[in-house]
Amino acid sequence: MSVTGRDSIETQKPEWLTQMETVLEVLNEGVVIADDDHRILFANSRFVDMTGIPRQDLIGFAPSCFYTSQEMEFLRQQIDVAFRAGHNRYAFVLPRKGGGRLPVIISSRTLQNSGSRFGIVTFTDISEQVRADGLGQNERRRLLSSCAFDRRRLRAGKLDGPRASQLACV
C-alpha cells in the first residue's frame, strides 16, 4: 500500500478510536479495529507480536492479504455472522510472518458510529491449550499449516472452549 493510501486510512480513523488507542495498547489480547471494507485501521502491539507482521504492513490491508482463499471463505462466513448478529466468537488461526499459523479464539463485535460500521476484533492465543490437549506432532503441524475448525459447531455459534477434539483441518 502506498504512503498516500496509509495516510488516507489514518484520516478515516474515527475520533473514538484515536482516543482509545492507548487503552487498547496495554491489553493482553491482540486487538484489531477494521472498517466496513474490513481494512485494518488499528492493530495493537500484542497483535503485532502474535503475527510477527510489522504494523505498517497491517494498517490499510484486509485479511485477504494474509490468508489463503480457503481460509478466507471461512472468515467471510464468520464476518457475515458478526455483521448480522452484532458479534461472533470462534476458533481459528492467525497468520504469522513466515507462513506459520497461531491457533486463536477470535471474538468480534460490530460497532455503528456516525453511519459507519466498524469491526472490533480480539485474538486470544490458545496455543498452550492446544499443546496441553495432547495433539500429536503430525496433527499439530497439519493444524498450524492450513486449518479451519469444526464448522458445524461454529455455524451454530456454540463453542464451549477450545479443545483439540474440536479441531478439523480442511
N, CA and C atoms as an extended XYZ file, in Angstrom:
510
Properties=species:S:1:pos:R:3:atomname:S:1:resname:S:1:resid:I:1 pbc="F F F"
N         0.849       -1.175        0.000 N   MET     1
C         0.000        0.000        0.000 CA  MET     1
C         0.891        1.232        0.000 C   MET     1
N         0.509        2.236       -0.760 N   SER     2
C         1.309        3.450       -0.862 CA  SER     2
C         1.200        4.283        0.411 C   SER     2
N         2.116        5.189        0.570 N   VAL     3
C         2.098        6.087        1.724 CA  VAL     3
C         0.815        6.905        1.729 C   VAL     3
N         0.374        7.374        0.551 N   THR     4
C        -0.867        8.151        0.499 CA  THR     4
C        -2.060        7.298        0.882 C   THR     4
N        -2.038        6.006        0.528 N   GLY     5
C        -3.109        5.100        0.926 CA  GLY     5
C        -3.157        4.932        2.435 C   GLY     5
N        -1.983        4.803        3.065 N   ARG     6
C        -1.916        4.689        4.523 CA  ARG     6
C        -2.368        5.988        5.179 C   ARG     6
N        -1.972        7.121        4.595 N   ASP     7
C        -2.417        8.414        5.122 CA  ASP     7
C        -3.938        8.523        5.039 C   ASP     7
N        -4.517        8.016        3.948 N   SER     8
C        -5.965        8.028        3.777 CA  SER     8
C        -6.642        7.197        4.862 C   SER     8
N        -6.084        6.036        5.144 N   ILE     9
C        -6.625        5.184        6.210 CA  ILE     9
C        -6.544        5.922        7.541 C   ILE     9
N        -5.422        6.589        7.795 N   GLU    10
C        -5.241        7.324        9.041 CA  GLU    10
C        -6.292        8.437        9.187 C   GLU    10
N        -6.634        9.114        8.105 N   THR    11
C        -7.636       10.182        8.185 CA  THR    11
C        -9.041        9.626        8.348 C   THR    11
N        -9.272        8.365        7.967 N   GLN    12
C       -10.586        7.748        8.131 CA  GLN    12
C       -10.809        7.243        9.552 C   GLN    12
N        -9.760        7.227       10.338 N   LYS    13
C        -9.855        6.712       11.703 CA  LYS    13
C       -10.797        7.610       12.512 C   LYS    13
N       -11.814        7.005       13.125 N   PRO    14
C       -12.763        7.816       13.909 CA  PRO    14
C       -12.129        8.363       15.181 C   PRO    14
N       -12.683        9.434       15.667 N   GLU    15
C       -12.192       10.107       16.873 CA  GLU    15
C       -12.150        9.154       18.068 C   GLU    15
N       -13.202        8.341       18.257 N   TRP    16
C       -13.247        7.422       19.396 CA  TRP    16
C       -12.073        6.444       19.367 C   TRP    16
N       -11.644        6.031       18.176 N   LEU    17
C       -10.525        5.099       18.075 CA  LEU    17
C        -9.218        5.784       18.464 C   LEU    17
N        -9.032        6.987       18.008 N   THR    18
C        -7.835        7.744       18.366 CA  THR    18
C        -7.746        7.886       19.887 C   THR    18
N        -8.880        8.122       20.533 N   GLN    19
C        -8.906        8.270       21.984 CA  GLN    19
C        -8.659        6.950       22.714 C   GLN    19
N        -9.044        5.819       22.110 N   MET    20
C        -8.947        4.511       22.753 CA  MET    20
C        -7.618        3.794       22.513 C   MET    20
N        -6.819        4.260       21.580 N   GLU    21
C        -5.596        3.540       21.209 CA  GLU    21
C        -4.685        3.249       22.399 C   GLU    21
N        -4.514        4.195       23.300 N   THR    22
C        -3.613        3.967       24.423 CA  THR    22
C        -4.147        2.866       25.346 C   THR    22
N        -5.445        2.767       25.494 N   VAL    23
C        -6.041        1.701       26.306 CA  VAL    23
C        -5.872        0.357       25.608 C   VAL    23
N        -6.132        0.312       24.307 N   LEU    24
C        -6.042       -0.934       23.554 CA  LEU    24
C        -4.617       -1.464       23.488 C   LEU    24
N        -3.638       -0.584       23.594 N   GLU    25
C        -2.232       -0.991       23.525 CA  GLU    25
C        -1.797       -1.851       24.709 C   GLU    25
N        -2.415       -1.680       25.852 N   VAL    26
C        -1.946       -2.386       27.046 CA  VAL    26
C        -2.656       -3.713       27.298 C   VAL    26
N        -3.581       -4.100       26.449 N   LEU    27
C        -4.318       -5.353       26.640 CA  LEU    27
C        -3.439       -6.567       26.352 C   LEU    27
N        -3.746       -7.679       27.006 N   ASN    28
C        -3.012       -8.927       26.793 CA  ASN    28
C        -3.478       -9.665       25.541 C   ASN    28
N        -4.610       -9.295       24.989 N   GLU    29
C        -5.106       -9.893       23.757 CA  GLU    29
C        -4.704       -9.021       22.578 C   GLU    29
N        -4.587       -9.673       21.422 N   GLY    30
C        -4.392       -8.908       20.202 CA  GLY    30
C        -5.701       -8.227       19.844 C   GLY    30
N        -5.641       -6.986       19.409 N   VAL    31
C        -6.846       -6.237       19.043 CA  VAL    31
C        -6.646       -5.592       17.686 C   VAL    31
N        -7.671       -5.731       16.853 N   VAL    32
C        -7.691       -5.087       15.546 CA  VAL    32
C        -9.019       -4.346       15.425 C   VAL    32
N        -8.973       -3.149       14.878 N   ILE    33
C       -10.174       -2.403       14.521 CA  ILE    33
C       -10.166       -2.297       13.006 C   ILE    33
N       -11.291       -2.695       12.383 N   ALA    34
C       -11.378       -2.693       10.922 CA  ALA    34
C       -12.565       -1.850       10.478 C   ALA    34
N       -12.457       -1.297        9.282 N   ASP    35
C       -13.567       -0.509        8.736 CA  ASP    35
C       -14.576       -1.433        8.062 C   ASP    35
N       -15.585       -0.844        7.460 N   ASP    36
C       -16.668       -1.596        6.823 CA  ASP    36
C       -16.170       -2.446        5.651 C   ASP    36
N       -15.034       -2.070        5.070 N   ASP    37
C       -14.426       -2.841        3.978 CA  ASP    37
C       -13.410       -3.845        4.509 C   ASP    37
N       -13.385       -4.032        5.835 N   HIS    38
C       -12.513       -4.989        6.523 CA  HIS    38
C       -11.033       -4.598        6.485 C   HIS    38
N       -10.727       -3.367        6.101 N   ARG    39
C        -9.339       -2.903        6.139 CA  ARG    39
C        -8.967       -2.563        7.580 C   ARG    39
N        -7.774       -2.928        7.963 N   ILE    40
C        -7.311       -2.708        9.333 CA  ILE    40
C        -6.994       -1.224        9.533 C   ILE    40
N        -7.672       -0.628       10.520 N   LEU    41
C        -7.418        0.767       10.884 CA  LEU    41
C        -6.443        0.855       12.051 C   LEU    41
N        -6.451       -0.176       12.890 N   PHE    42
C        -5.615       -0.184       14.090 CA  PHE    42
C        -5.280       -1.625       14.438 C   PHE    42
N        -4.060       -1.864       14.867 N   ALA    43
C        -3.626       -3.153       15.407 CA  ALA    43
C        -2.741       -2.853       16.610 C   ALA    43
N        -3.072       -3.439       17.755 N   ASN    44
C        -2.262       -3.145       18.940 CA  ASN    44
C        -0.947       -3.925       18.917 C   ASN    44
N        -0.073       -3.600       19.846 N   SER    45
C         1.258       -4.205       19.899 CA  SER    45
C         1.193       -5.710       20.124 C   SER    45
N         0.245       -6.167       20.922 N   ARG    46
C         0.104       -7.608       21.175 CA  ARG    46
C        -0.231       -8.343       19.875 C   ARG    46
N        -1.109       -7.775       19.037 N   PHE    47
C        -1.446       -8.393       17.758 CA  PHE    47
C        -0.205       -8.448       16.864 C   PHE    47
N         0.556       -7.372       16.847 N   VAL    48
C         1.790       -7.324       16.059 CA  VAL    48
C         2.745       -8.413       16.548 C   VAL    48
N         2.868       -8.589       17.869 N   ASP    49
C         3.722       -9.640       18.430 CA  ASP    49
C         3.213      -11.030       18.029 C   ASP    49
N         1.901      -11.225       18.071 N   MET    50
C         1.323      -12.528       17.760 CA  MET    50
C         1.566      -12.923       16.297 C   MET    50
N         1.501      -11.957       15.397 N   THR    51
C         1.656      -12.258       13.973 CA  THR    51
C         3.109      -12.165       13.515 C   THR    51
N         3.879      -11.301       14.167 N   GLY    52
C         5.236      -11.047       13.705 CA  GLY    52
C         5.264      -10.143       12.481 C   GLY    52
N         4.115       -9.616       12.111 N   ILE    53
C         3.994       -8.742       10.939 CA  ILE    53
C         4.068       -7.295       11.424 C   ILE    53
N         4.976       -6.496       10.880 N   PRO    54
C         5.085       -5.095       11.303 CA  PRO    54
C         3.767       -4.331       11.105 C   PRO    54
N         3.499       -3.425       12.022 N   ARG    55
C         2.253       -2.647       11.983 CA  ARG    55
C         2.040       -1.962       10.630 C   ARG    55
N         3.107       -1.420       10.046 N   GLN    56
C         2.948       -0.715        8.765 CA  GLN    56
C         2.524       -1.671        7.651 C   GLN    56
N         2.757       -2.986        7.822 N   ASP    57
C         2.321       -3.959        6.832 CA  ASP    57
C         0.917       -4.486        7.115 C   ASP    57
N         0.315       -4.014        8.202 N   LEU    58
C        -1.053       -4.405        8.564 CA  LEU    58
C        -2.064       -3.303        8.269 C   LEU    58
N        -1.721       -2.071        8.640 N   ILE    59
C        -2.654       -0.949        8.528 CA  ILE    59
C        -3.025       -0.720        7.068 C   ILE    59
N        -4.333       -0.672        6.828 N   GLY    60
C        -4.851       -0.428        5.482 CA  GLY    60
C        -5.110       -1.691        4.682 C   GLY    60
N        -4.677       -2.828        5.202 N   PHE    61
C        -4.853       -4.081        4.476 CA  PHE    61
C        -6.020       -4.876        5.043 C   PHE    61
N        -6.636       -5.691        4.190 N   ALA    62
C        -7.737       -6.569        4.580 CA  ALA    62
C        -7.188       -7.961        4.878 C   ALA    62
N        -7.943       -8.793        5.599 N   PRO    63
C        -7.478      -10.148        5.921 CA  PRO    63
C        -7.121      -10.980        4.687 C   PRO    63
N        -7.743      -10.710        3.568 N   SER    64
C        -7.471      -11.490        2.354 CA  SER    64
C        -6.003      -11.393        1.926 C   SER    64
N        -5.294      -10.394        2.410 N   CYS    65
C        -3.870      -10.255        2.097 CA  CYS    65
C        -3.013      -11.248        2.879 C   CYS    65
N        -3.570      -11.842        3.927 N   PHE    66
C        -2.783      -12.678        4.823 CA  PHE    66
C        -3.234      -14.136        4.880 C   PHE    66
N        -4.448      -14.413        4.397 N   TYR    67
C        -4.999      -15.765        4.473 CA  TYR    67
C        -5.110      -16.390        3.089 C   TYR    67
N        -5.158      -17.719        3.065 N   THR    68
C        -5.385      -18.444        1.812 CA  THR    68
C        -6.838      -18.238        1.403 C   THR    68
N        -7.174      -18.542        0.160 N   SER    69
C        -8.552      -18.394       -0.302 CA  SER    69
C        -9.492      -19.313        0.476 C   SER    69
N        -9.023      -20.485        0.827 N   GLN    70
C        -9.832      -21.428        1.598 CA  GLN    70
C       -10.114      -20.869        3.000 C   GLN    70
N        -9.102      -20.312        3.637 N   GLU    71
C        -9.278      -19.700        4.952 CA  GLU    71
C       -10.192      -18.483        4.862 C   GLU    71
N       -10.057      -17.701        3.783 N   MET    72
C       -10.883      -16.503        3.612 CA  MET    72
C       -12.352      -16.852        3.443 C   MET    72
N       -12.639      -17.959        2.788 N   GLU    73
C       -14.041      -18.383        2.644 CA  GLU    73
C       -14.665      -18.577        4.027 C   GLU    73
N       -13.944      -19.266        4.902 N   PHE    74
C       -14.415      -19.471        6.266 CA  PHE    74
C       -14.547      -18.137        7.005 C   PHE    74
N       -13.546      -17.272        6.877 N   LEU    75
C       -13.581      -15.976        7.562 CA  LEU    75
C       -14.739      -15.111        7.086 C   LEU    75
N       -15.011      -15.104        5.790 N   ARG    76
C       -16.137      -14.318        5.260 CA  ARG    76
C       -17.445      -14.761        5.901 C   ARG    76
N       -17.619      -16.057        6.073 N   GLN    77
C       -18.828      -16.574        6.732 CA  GLN    77
C       -18.911      -16.050        8.161 C   GLN    77
N       -17.794      -16.065        8.860 N   GLN    78
C       -17.784      -15.600       10.245 CA  GLN    78
C       -17.995      -14.087       10.339 C   GLN    78
N       -17.440      -13.345        9.407 N   ILE    79
C       -17.636      -11.893        9.372 CA  ILE    79
C       -19.108      -11.576        9.104 C   ILE    79
N       -19.729      -12.325        8.207 N   ASP    80
C       -21.160      -12.142        7.934 CA  ASP    80
C       -21.991      -12.381        9.185 C   ASP    80
N       -21.659      -13.421        9.940 N   VAL    81
C       -22.365      -13.699       11.195 CA  VAL    81
C       -22.217      -12.513       12.140 C   VAL    81
N       -21.002      -12.002       12.261 N   ALA    82
C       -20.755      -10.871       13.162 CA  ALA    82
C       -21.553       -9.643       12.748 C   ALA    82
N       -21.625       -9.372       11.447 N   PHE    83
C       -22.376       -8.194       10.993 CA  PHE    83
C       -23.877       -8.387       11.181 C   PHE    83
N       -24.377       -9.599       10.981 N   ARG    84
C       -25.826       -9.848       11.165 CA  ARG    84
C       -26.203       -9.838       12.643 C   ARG    84
N       -25.433      -10.538       13.461 N   ALA    85
C       -25.762      -10.689       14.881 CA  ALA    85
C       -25.186       -9.576       15.760 C   ALA    85
N       -24.205       -8.865       15.240 N   GLY    86
C       -23.548       -7.823       16.026 CA  GLY    86
C       -22.325       -8.316       16.768 C   GLY    86
N       -22.149       -9.653       16.799 N   HIS    87
C       -20.982      -10.233       17.477 CA  HIS    87
C       -20.789      -11.663       16.994 C   HIS    87
N       -19.604      -12.207       17.271 N   ASN    88
C       -19.307      -13.591       16.924 CA  ASN    88
C       -18.078      -14.021       17.716 C   ASN    88
N       -17.959      -15.317       17.932 N   ARG    89
C       -16.805      -15.886       18.641 CA  ARG    89
C       -16.539      -17.265       18.054 C   ARG    89
N       -15.291      -17.514       17.685 N   TYR    90
C       -14.960      -18.780       17.056 CA  TYR    90
C       -13.455      -19.029       17.153 C   TYR    90
N       -13.086      -20.283       16.996 N   ALA    91
C       -11.681      -20.672       16.998 CA  ALA    91
C       -11.191      -20.683       15.557 C   ALA    91
N        -9.966      -20.211       15.368 N   PHE    92
C        -9.371      -20.202       14.034 CA  PHE    92
C        -7.858      -20.079       14.194 C   PHE    92
N        -7.190      -19.657       13.171 N   VAL    93
C        -5.746      -19.464       13.220 CA  VAL    93
C        -5.407      -18.049       12.778 C   VAL    93
N        -4.307      -17.556       13.292 N   LEU    94
C        -3.810      -16.231       12.945 CA  LEU    94
C        -2.531      -16.425       12.135 C   LEU    94
N        -2.454      -15.810       10.946 N   PRO    95
C        -1.237      -15.988       10.146 CA  PRO    95
C        -0.039      -15.330       10.826 C   PRO    95
N         1.096      -15.961       10.663 N   ARG    96
C         2.339      -15.421       11.217 CA  ARG    96
C         3.293      -15.131       10.072 C   ARG    96
N         4.131      -14.159       10.295 N   LYS    97
C         5.161      -13.840        9.310 CA  LYS    97
C         5.993      -15.096        9.080 C   LYS    97
N         6.231      -15.424        7.837 N   GLY    98
C         6.981      -16.630        7.515 CA  GLY    98
C         6.082      -17.821        7.210 C   GLY    98
N         4.755      -17.638        7.322 N   GLY    99
C         3.831      -18.687        6.907 CA  GLY    99
C         3.245      -19.558        7.983 C   GLY    99
N         3.661      -19.437        9.222 N   GLY   100
C         3.085      -20.257       10.279 CA  GLY   100
C         1.679      -19.811       10.633 C   GLY   100
N         1.028      -20.571       11.486 N   ARG   101
C        -0.321      -20.263       11.939 CA  ARG   101
C        -0.377      -20.424       13.457 C   ARG   101
N        -0.994      -19.463       14.135 N   LEU   102
C        -1.144      -19.470       15.581 CA  LEU   102
C        -2.615      -19.726       15.899 C   LEU   102
N        -2.946      -20.798       16.650 N   PRO   103
C        -4.347      -21.033       16.999 CA  PRO   103
C        -4.843      -19.964       17.973 C   PRO   103
N        -6.024      -19.411       17.685 N   VAL   104
C        -6.586      -18.330       18.486 CA  VAL   104
C        -8.101      -18.490       18.613 C   VAL   104
N        -8.644      -17.821       19.615 N   ILE   105
C       -10.084      -17.590       19.698 CA  ILE   105
C       -10.286      -16.162       19.215 C   ILE   105
N       -11.168      -15.992       18.258 N   ILE   106
C       -11.468      -14.672       17.710 CA  ILE   106
C       -12.835      -14.249       18.230 C   ILE   106
N       -12.882      -13.103       18.864 N   SER   107
C       -14.137      -12.518       19.337 CA  SER   107
C       -14.319      -11.204       18.607 C   SER   107
N       -15.478      -11.043       17.979 N   SER   108
C       -15.691       -9.812       17.213 CA  SER   108
C       -17.016       -9.176       17.576 C   SER   108
N       -17.016       -7.883       17.506 N   ARG   109
C       -18.213       -7.066       17.720 CA  ARG   109
C       -18.292       -6.057       16.593 C   ARG   109
N       -19.513       -5.736       16.236 N   THR   110
C       -19.741       -4.701       15.235 CA  THR   110
C       -20.204       -3.444       15.958 C   THR   110
N       -19.635       -2.320       15.567 N   LEU   111
C       -19.987       -1.040       16.161 CA  LEU   111
C       -20.450       -0.099       15.061 C   LEU   111
N       -21.597        0.514       15.262 N   GLN   112
C       -22.102        1.542       14.345 CA  GLN   112
C       -21.757        2.891       14.949 C   GLN   112
N       -21.145        3.771       14.149 N   ASN   113
C       -20.793        5.085       14.640 CA  ASN   113
C       -20.844        6.064       13.483 C   ASN   113
N       -21.656        7.087       13.617 N   SER   114
C       -21.781        8.141       12.598 CA  SER   114
C       -22.043        7.557       11.210 C   SER   114
N       -22.920        6.558       11.137 N   GLY   115
C       -23.287        5.975        9.858 CA  GLY   115
C       -22.283        4.980        9.291 C   GLY   115
N       -21.216        4.728        9.998 N   SER   116
C       -20.211        3.767        9.542 CA  SER   116
C       -20.200        2.566       10.474 C   SER   116
N       -19.833        1.412        9.906 N   ARG   117
C       -19.693        0.189       10.700 CA  ARG   117
C       -18.214       -0.127       10.873 C   ARG   117
N       -17.880       -0.562       12.090 N   PHE   118
C       -16.507       -0.947       12.405 CA  PHE   118
C       -16.528       -2.317       13.059 C   PHE   118
N       -15.486       -3.069       12.828 N   GLY   119
C       -15.322       -4.346       13.498 CA  GLY   119
C       -14.254       -4.215       14.562 C   GLY   119
N       -14.598       -4.613       15.787 N   ILE   120
C       -13.639       -4.644       16.883 CA  ILE   120
C       -13.377       -6.120       17.142 C   ILE   120
N       -12.138       -6.542       16.908 N   VAL   121
C       -11.815       -7.962       16.929 CA  VAL   121
C       -10.677       -8.213       17.911 C   VAL   121
N       -10.886       -9.181       18.810 N   THR   122
C        -9.823       -9.574       19.737 CA  THR   122
C        -9.374      -10.993       19.409 C   THR   122
N        -8.097      -11.233       19.633 N   PHE   123
C        -7.473      -12.521       19.336 CA  PHE   123
C        -6.804      -13.023       20.613 C   PHE   123
N        -7.243      -14.179       21.094 N   THR   124
C        -6.676      -14.787       22.284 CA  THR   124
C        -5.875      -16.014       21.869 C   THR   124
N        -4.612      -16.020       22.200 N   ASP   125
C        -3.709      -17.124       21.869 CA  ASP   125
C        -4.110      -18.362       22.661 C   ASP   125
N        -4.407      -19.460       21.957 N   ILE   126
C        -4.757      -20.715       22.620 CA  ILE   126
C        -3.738      -21.812       22.310 C   ILE   126
N        -2.555      -21.423       21.879 N   SER   127
C        -1.555      -22.422       21.505 CA  SER   127
C        -1.170      -23.308       22.689 C   SER   127
N        -1.098      -22.754       23.897 N   GLU   128
C        -0.769      -23.566       25.075 CA  GLU   128
C        -1.855      -24.603       25.333 C   GLU   128
N        -3.126      -24.212       25.196 N   GLN   129
C        -4.219      -25.148       25.406 CA  GLN   129
C        -4.214      -26.245       24.348 C   GLN   129
N        -3.918      -25.864       23.115 N   VAL   130
C        -3.865      -26.849       22.040 CA  VAL   130
C        -2.752      -27.855       22.321 C   VAL   130
N        -1.607      -27.366       22.771 N   ARG   131
C        -0.497      -28.265       23.125 CA  ARG   131
C        -0.881      -29.154       24.307 C   ARG   131
N        -1.535      -28.574       25.304 N   ALA   132
C        -1.915      -29.320       26.500 CA  ALA   132
C        -2.968      -30.385       26.201 C   ALA   132
N        -3.733      -30.184       25.157 N   ASP   133
C        -4.752      -31.169       24.782 CA  ASP   133
C        -4.138      -32.409       24.158 C   ASP   133
N        -2.820      -32.417       24.008 N   GLY   134
C        -2.131      -33.616       23.578 CA  GLY   134
C        -2.165      -33.899       22.096 C   GLY   134
N        -2.227      -32.872       21.277 N   LEU   135
C        -2.141      -33.117       19.843 CA  LEU   135
C        -0.788      -33.730       19.526 C   LEU   135
N        -0.786      -34.731       18.695 N   GLY   136
C         0.471      -35.304       18.234 CA  GLY   136
C         1.204      -34.314       17.346 C   GLY   136
N         2.490      -34.518       17.174 N   GLN   137
C         3.307      -33.605       16.370 CA  GLN   137
C         2.763      -33.473       14.949 C   GLN   137
N         2.378      -34.574       14.322 N   ASN   138
C         1.852      -34.512       12.956 CA  ASN   138
C         0.532      -33.768       12.906 C   ASN   138
N        -0.353      -34.010       13.880 N   GLU   139
C        -1.631      -33.294       13.920 CA  GLU   139
C        -1.402      -31.802       14.118 C   GLU   139
N        -0.491      -31.461       15.032 N   ARG   140
C        -0.202      -30.050       15.297 CA  ARG   140
C         0.337      -29.373       14.047 C   ARG   140
N         1.250      -30.027       13.356 N   ARG   141
C         1.827      -29.467       12.135 CA  ARG   141
C         0.730      -29.252       11.094 C   ARG   141
N        -0.151      -30.233       10.938 N   ARG   142
C        -1.245      -30.120        9.975 CA  ARG   142
C        -2.195      -28.987       10.362 C   ARG   142
N        -2.497      -28.877       11.654 N   LEU   143
C        -3.371      -27.820       12.139 CA  LEU   143
C        -2.803      -26.449       11.839 C   LEU   143
N        -1.539      -26.242       12.137 N   LEU   144
C        -0.951      -24.917       12.010 CA  LEU   144
C        -0.585      -24.559       10.578 C   LEU   144
N        -0.534      -25.528        9.677 N   SER   145
C        -0.169      -25.213        8.298 CA  SER   145
C        -1.350      -24.674        7.513 C   SER   145
N        -2.493      -25.276        7.608 N   SER   146
C        -3.679      -24.810        6.895 CA  SER   146
C        -4.884      -25.393        7.588 C   SER   146
N        -5.586      -24.565        8.353 N   CYS   147
C        -6.600      -25.156        9.209 CA  CYS   147
C        -7.850      -24.302        9.295 C   CYS   147
N        -8.963      -24.983        9.416 N   ALA   148
C       -10.227      -24.376        9.815 CA  ALA   148
C       -10.784      -25.276       10.902 C   ALA   148
N       -11.609      -24.747       11.743 N   PHE   149
C       -12.113      -25.509       12.851 CA  PHE   149
C       -13.496      -26.061       12.544 C   PHE   149
N       -13.971      -26.951       13.373 N   ASP   150
C       -15.222      -27.662       13.173 CA  ASP   150
C       -16.346      -26.689       12.842 C   ASP   150
N       -16.742      -26.658       11.595 N   ARG   151
C       -17.702      -25.680       11.097 CA  ARG   151
C       -19.104      -25.882       11.661 C   ARG   151
N       -19.501      -27.116       11.949 N   ARG   152
C       -20.847      -27.346       12.479 CA  ARG   152
C       -21.025      -26.582       13.786 C   ARG   152
N       -20.081      -26.684       14.683 N   ARG   153
C       -20.188      -26.007       15.972 CA  ARG   153
C       -20.118      -24.494       15.790 C   ARG   153
N       -19.307      -24.051       14.840 N   LEU   154
C       -19.144      -22.616       14.628 CA  LEU   154
C       -20.405      -22.014       14.016 C   LEU   154
N       -21.009      -22.712       13.040 N   ARG   155
C       -22.242      -22.202       12.425 CA  ARG   155
C       -23.337      -22.064       13.465 C   ARG   155
N       -23.376      -23.008       14.386 N   ALA   156
C       -24.388      -22.963       15.435 CA  ALA   156
C       -24.057      -21.897       16.478 C   ALA   156
N       -22.858      -21.328       16.383 N   GLY   157
C       -22.455      -20.279       17.324 CA  GLY   157
C       -22.116      -20.828       18.692 C   GLY   157
N       -21.834      -22.116       18.766 N   LYS   158
C       -21.547      -22.730       20.051 CA  LYS   158
C       -20.093      -23.168       20.087 C   LYS   158
N       -19.386      -22.654       21.052 N   LEU   159
C       -18.007      -23.059       21.264 CA  LEU   159
C       -17.802      -23.084       22.765 C   LEU   159
N       -17.828      -24.280       23.346 N   ASP   160
C       -17.707      -24.421       24.793 CA  ASP   160
C       -16.327      -24.060       25.292 C   ASP   160
N       -15.363      -24.210       24.466 N   GLY   161
C       -13.989      -23.922       24.827 CA  GLY   161
C       -13.101      -24.640       23.837 C   GLY   161
N       -11.942      -24.129       23.603 N   PRO   162
C       -11.068      -24.736       22.598 CA  PRO   162
C       -10.514      -26.066       23.078 C   PRO   162
N       -10.813      -27.115       22.355 N   ARG   163
C       -10.269      -28.437       22.628 CA  ARG   163
C        -9.731      -29.012       21.342 C   ARG   163
N        -8.727      -29.805       21.460 N   ALA   164
C        -8.142      -30.420       20.261 CA  ALA   164
C        -9.184      -31.233       19.524 C   ALA   164
N       -10.126      -31.830       20.224 N   SER   165
C       -11.147      -32.651       19.576 CA  SER   165
C       -12.073      -31.815       18.705 C   SER   165
N       -12.095      -30.500       18.880 N   GLN   166
C       -12.939      -29.640       18.060 CA  GLN   166
C       -12.251      -29.189       16.794 C   GLN   166
N       -10.990      -29.503       16.638 N   LEU   167
C       -10.235      -29.030       15.504 CA  LEU   167
C       -10.363      -30.017       14.354 C   LEU   167
N       -10.623      -29.500       13.166 N   ALA   168
C       -10.675      -30.358       11.981 CA  ALA   168
C       -10.135      -29.588       10.800 C   ALA   168
N        -9.056      -30.044       10.230 N   CYS   169
C        -8.438      -29.343        9.112 CA  CYS   169
C        -9.206      -29.615        7.850 C   CYS   169
N        -9.194      -28.624        6.964 N   VAL   170
C        -9.874      -28.765        5.678 CA  VAL   170
C        -8.938      -29.330        4.640 C   VAL   170
